[in-house]
Structure formats: structure tokens, C-alpha cells
Amino acid sequence: MTDEKKQEFTRRITQANKSQLVVILYDLFFYYIDEAKEILSQGEKKEFSASLDRAHACLNELIGSLQMEQPLAGSICKVYFFVSGQIGLARGKESDAPLSDAVRLMDKLYQTYKADSACDTSGPVMGNVQTVVAGMTYGRSDVTESCQAADYNRGFWA
């Protein structure tokens, strides 16, 4: 993952509410799956496995975020377990063919969570973070973002 992508995901995470965090996990999952496919096409099988491990870590976080007392959680968990199996199959065969079914199923859930997060008006999960303002200044080719730090003492006090 490039430093620019890391910064983008970090910024999104610091500003996200609970439902947006789930959407970000899906975005990370898709990013790592795409990265794995690209790496496999270059013939780097060890890096392919590492990218699949990262995608699987995102999947584990999604499994952990399920509220199992809810009626649909069991069905969603079964889908996640199937996707986990497809990732294992792709790793074992060193092929990206099993990932197509996994991505298709995850995309359906992703669209649902994305629509749900658009309706969520709760505040960010993280507090005491820098405020990011976009569009106050413009670069040559894009809108720049700047961080507004009201308090520089954001860490732990000893």
C-alpha cells in the first residue's frame, strides 16, 4: 500500500462513525484483494499470499464487528466464512479464480452497508483528533487538505 493510500485511509478512519468504519473495512478488503490480483499477475506468489493475509485480517475484523444477537448476523457470518474459505483456496491454489465469488458476495454486502452508513448521522468514534478541512486552498491539479489543530496536547499525560 502506498503512503498516499495509507494517509487516505487513516484520515477516513479518524473522521468516521461506527457504520462508516464498517464501510472502510470493506474498502480495505477490496483494496487488498485487488492488490493480490495485481501481484499475482506479476508472478510474485509470496507477496500474493501477504496481500491475501491482509484481506483476511479485514474479514476477521468484519466478523468481530457482527452483533450476533441480531437476526441477520448469523447469515452474514456464514457469508464471511465462505469468503474466508475462498481466500484460503486462492492461497492454496496460488490462483485468483476463487476470489471472484468472494468479491461478488462481499460487494453485495458492501452496497448495503454503504447505503446504511449514508443514513447514519452519529458523530465520529474517535475523539480528540485533528479536524481535516478540504477545499480551502487549491493545488495545481487537485483540492488540497489541511489539518486544523486546536489543541496540540492530544496524547497521554504522564
C-alpha positions in Angstrom: 0.0 0.0 0.0 1.3 3.4 -0.9 1.9 6.1 1.7 -0.8 8.2 0.0 -3.4 5.4 0.4 -2.3 4.9 4.0 -2.9 8.6 4.7 -6.3 8.5 2.9 -7.5 5.5 4.9 -6.1 7.0 8.1 -7.9 10.3 7.5 -11.2 8.4 6.8 -10.8 6.3 9.9 -10.2 9.3 12.2 -13.3 11.0 10.9 -15.7 8.0 10.7 -18.6 6.9 12.8 -19.4 3.3 13.5 -21.2 2.4 10.3 -18.6 4.3 8.2 -15.8 2.2 9.9 -17.5 -1.0 8.5 -17.6 0.6 5.0 -13.9 1.4 5.4 -13.1 -2.2 6.3 -14.8 -3.3 3.1 -12.8 -0.7 1.1 -9.6 -2.1 2.7 -10.7 -5.6 1.9 -11.3 -4.8 -1.8 -8.1 -2.9 -2.0 -6.1 -5.8 -0.7 -7.9 -8.3 -3.0 -7.1 -6.0 -6.0 -3.6 -5.7 -4.8 -3.3 -9.5 -4.5 -4.6 -10.0 -8.1 -2.1 -7.5 -9.5 0.8 -9.0 -7.6 -0.2 -12.5 -8.8 -0.2 -11.2 -12.4 3.4 -10.1 -11.8 4.3 -13.6 -10.6 5.1 -12.8 -7.0 3.5 -15.6 -5.1 4.9 -14.7 -1.7 3.5 -11.2 -1.9 0.2 -12.6 -3.2 -0.1 -14.6 0.0 0.8 -11.5 2.1 -1.9 -9.4 0.4 -4.5 -12.2 1.0 -3.4 -12.2 4.7 -4.2 -8.5 4.9 -7.6 -9.0 3.2 -8.3 -11.9 5.6 -7.4 -9.6 8.5 -10.1 -7.2 7.3 -12.5 -10.0 7.0 -11.7 -11.1 10.6 -12.5 -7.5 11.8 -15.8 -7.6 10.0 -16.6 -10.9 11.6 -15.7 -9.5 15.0 -17.9 -6.4 14.4 -21.1 -8.5 14.0 -23.6 -8.3 16.7 -24.6 -11.9 16.9 -27.8 -11.2 18.8 -29.2 -9.6 15.7 -31.2 -12.0 13.4 -29.2 -11.3 10.2 -25.8 -11.6 11.8 -25.7 -15.4 11.5 -26.4 -15.3 7.8 -23.8 -12.6 7.2 -21.3 -14.6 9.3 -21.8 -17.6 7.0 -21.1 -15.4 4.0 -17.9 -14.2 5.7 -16.8 -17.8 6.5 -17.4 -18.7 2.8 -15.3 -15.8 1.7 -12.6 -16.8 4.2 -12.6 -20.3 2.6 -12.3 -18.8 -0.9 -9.3 -16.7 0.3 -7.7 -19.9 1.6 -8.5 -21.7 -1.6 -6.9 -18.9 -3.6 -3.8 -19.0 -1.4 -3.5 -22.8 -1.7 -4.0 -22.9 -5.5 -2.0 -19.7 -6.0 -4.8 -18.5 -8.3 -7.1 -15.6 -8.2 -10.1 -17.5 -9.7 -11.7 -18.4 -6.3 -11.7 -14.7 -5.4 -14.3 -13.7 -8.0 -17.2 -15.3 -6.0 -15.8 -13.8 -2.8 -15.7 -10.3 -4.2 -19.2 -10.7 -5.8 -20.7 -11.6 -2.4 -18.8 -9.0 -0.5 -19.8 -6.4 -3.0 -23.5 -7.1 -2.3 -23.0 -6.7 1.4 -20.8 -3.6 0.8 -23.5 -1.8 -1.1 -26.0 -2.5 1.8 -23.6 -1.2 4.4 -22.7 1.8 2.3 -26.4 2.8 1.9 -26.8 2.3 5.7 -23.9 4.4 6.5 -25.3 7.3 4.4 -28.2 7.4 6.8 -26.1 7.3 10.0 -25.8 10.8 11.4 -23.9 9.9 14.6 -20.6 11.5 15.4 -17.1 10.1 14.8 -16.0 7.2 17.0 -12.6 8.8 17.7 -12.4 12.0 19.7 -9.6 14.4 20.2 -8.3 14.1 16.6 -7.3 16.8 14.1 -10.0 18.4 12.0 -9.4 18.0 8.3 -10.6 20.8 6.0 -10.7 20.2 2.3 -11.0 22.9 -0.4 -9.7 25.9 1.4 -6.7 26.0 -1.0 -6.2 24.5 -4.4 -3.2 22.8 -5.8 -2.2 22.6 -9.4 -4.2 19.5 -10.1 -6.5 18.9 -7.1 -8.0 20.2 -3.9 -5.6 20.2 -1.0 -6.5 19.2 2.5 -5.2 20.9 5.7 -5.4 19.8 9.3 -6.6 22.3 11.9 -5.1 21.5 15.3 -6.9 23.4 18.0 -5.0 21.6 20.8 -1.5 20.3 20.4 -1.7 18.1 23.5 -3.6 15.2 22.0 -1.6 12.4 23.6 -1.5 10.8 27.0 -0.4 12.7 30.0 2.2 11.0 32.2 
